Amino acid sequence: MPRALLPCLALLGLLLTTTPASAHAHLQSSLPANGARLAESPTTLTLGFSESARLTALSLRHEGKALPLALDPDAKAAARIVVPLPALSPGLYEVEWRVIAADDGHVTHGSFSFTVGR
């Protein structure tokens, strides 16, 4: 085999064995956590992502009714997003979120729930 061909084959092998990085912002944690049962109303909702992301949508529902949340439209992308919550009455709460990854613009979304005072 010609010597000039060896570096090309080595580079080809490296390219074929390298996997592309996944660049989606995945929810890694939340406070309250999914399925949490809280004795008192939380004052904030914290979302922890695998990479910096910008929150584009967030809804909080209680017994089918949407509760207003104050979102900062000028907030910078971050891996940890904290949103103030109003005083929550007892019951089940459903959270739906959507973010855009800061590095590549991929959109991810999800939902979880928690209970207050029951």
Backbone torsions as a table, in degrees:
resi	resn	phi	psi	omega
1	MET	NA	132.6	-179.6
2	PRO	-63.8	142.6	-178.0
3	ARG	-61.3	-33.1	-178.7
4	ALA	-66.6	-23.8	-178.9
5	LEU	-78.9	-25.3	-177.8
6	LEU	-60.3	-48.3	178.5
7	PRO	-62.1	-34.9	178.8
8	CYS	-66.4	-41.4	178.5
9	LEU	-66.6	-38.8	178.3
10	ALA	-63.5	-43.0	178.8
11	LEU	-65.2	-41.2	178.1
12	LEU	-62.1	-43.4	177.8
13	GLY	-61.8	-40.6	178.2
14	LEU	-64.3	-43.1	179.7
15	LEU	-65.4	-36.3	-178.5
16	LEU	-74.9	-24.5	-178.9
17	THR	-96.4	-7.1	179.1
18	THR	-87.5	130.7	177.8
19	THR	-101.0	144.4	179.3
20	PRO	-68.5	148.3	178.9
21	ALA	-76.9	141.7	175.4
22	SER	-83.1	125.5	-173.8
23	ALA	-116.4	46.3	177.3
24	HIS	-108.4	142.1	177.6
25	ALA	-83.8	106.4	-179.5
26	HIS	-97.9	139.3	176.2
27	LEU	-69.2	120.6	179.9
28	GLN	-102.6	-26.5	-179.8
29	SER	-157.7	159.5	173.5
30	SER	-148.7	148.3	172.6
31	LEU	-128.3	114.6	-1.4
32	PRO	-63.8	152.7	179.1
33	ALA	-77.8	159.0	176.3
34	ASN	-57.9	128.0	178.8
35	GLY	81.5	2.0	-178.5
36	ALA	-63.7	146.8	174.6
37	ARG	-118.0	110.2	-174.4
38	LEU	-104.0	139.4	177.8
39	ALA	-75.3	-32.3	-178.1
40	GLU	-128.0	161.8	178.0
41	SER	-65.7	129.9	174.9
42	PRO	-73.2	152.5	179.3
43	THR	-93.1	-19.7	179.4
44	THR	-140.5	160.9	172.0
45	LEU	-117.0	125.2	-178.6
46	THR	-117.7	127.9	178.4
47	LEU	-115.2	124.9	178.9
48	GLY	-111.0	122.8	-175.8
49	PHE	-111.5	161.9	-179.1
50	SER	-71.1	-14.8	178.1
51	GLU	-158.9	169.7	179.6
52	SER	-62.6	136.5	-178.9
53	ALA	-147.8	161.3	176.7
54	ARG	-113.2	126.7	179.1
55	LEU	-71.4	122.4	179.8
56	THR	-109.1	-20.8	177.9
57	ALA	-154.8	140.9	176.8
58	LEU	-151.1	127.7	176.1
59	SER	-130.2	146.6	177.4
60	LEU	-127.7	121.8	-177.3
61	ARG	-119.7	140.8	176.8
62	HIS	-131.5	116.9	-178.5
63	GLU	53.9	41.0	177.9
64	GLY	82.0	-5.9	-177.5
65	LYS	-103.4	129.6	178.5
66	ALA	-74.3	135.8	176.1
67	LEU	-103.2	138.9	-179.6
68	PRO	-70.9	136.9	176.6
69	LEU	-125.4	142.2	179.0
70	ALA	-90.4	107.0	177.5
71	LEU	-105.4	140.2	178.8
72	ASP	-88.4	108.5	-177.6
73	PRO	-67.1	-17.2	-179.3
74	ASP	-101.3	9.3	-178.2
75	ALA	-62.9	139.5	177.8
76	LYS	-77.1	156.4	176.1
77	ALA	-63.5	142.7	179.7
78	ALA	-155.0	157.0	176.5
79	ALA	-81.1	-19.1	178.8
80	ARG	-126.0	119.3	-177.4
81	ILE	-116.6	127.4	-179.2
82	VAL	-118.2	128.1	-178.9
83	VAL	-122.7	128.8	176.8
84	PRO	-68.0	144.5	179.0
85	LEU	-114.5	147.8	171.5
86	PRO	-73.3	170.4	174.6
87	ALA	-63.0	128.6	-176.8
88	LEU	-105.0	132.7	176.2
89	SER	-80.4	165.0	-179.5
90	PRO	-59.0	144.9	176.8
91	GLY	141.4	-175.7	-179.4
92	LEU	-89.6	134.4	178.7
93	TYR	-120.4	136.0	178.1
94	GLU	-114.1	128.7	-179.5
95	VAL	-111.5	131.3	172.0
96	GLU	-123.6	134.8	-177.2
97	TRP	-134.8	156.6	174.3
98	ARG	-145.7	133.4	178.7
99	VAL	-132.3	161.5	172.9
100	ILE	-117.3	126.2	178.1
101	ALA	-62.4	135.7	-176.5
102	ALA	-67.3	-33.7	-173.5
103	ASP	-82.6	-29.9	-175.3
104	ASP	-136.7	-1.7	176.8
105	GLY	80.5	7.8	177.3
106	HIS	-66.5	137.3	179.7
107	VAL	-96.4	133.0	171.4
108	THR	-130.6	156.0	-178.3
109	HIS	-150.9	164.5	178.3
110	GLY	-175.3	-174.3	-179.8
111	SER	-152.7	160.7	174.4
112	PHE	-160.4	171.4	-179.2
113	SER	-138.7	160.8	175.5
114	PHE	-151.4	162.2	-178.0
115	THR	-120.8	140.2	176.3
116	VAL	-112.4	127.6	169.2
117	GLY	63.4	28.1	176.9
118	ARG	-129.5	NA	NA
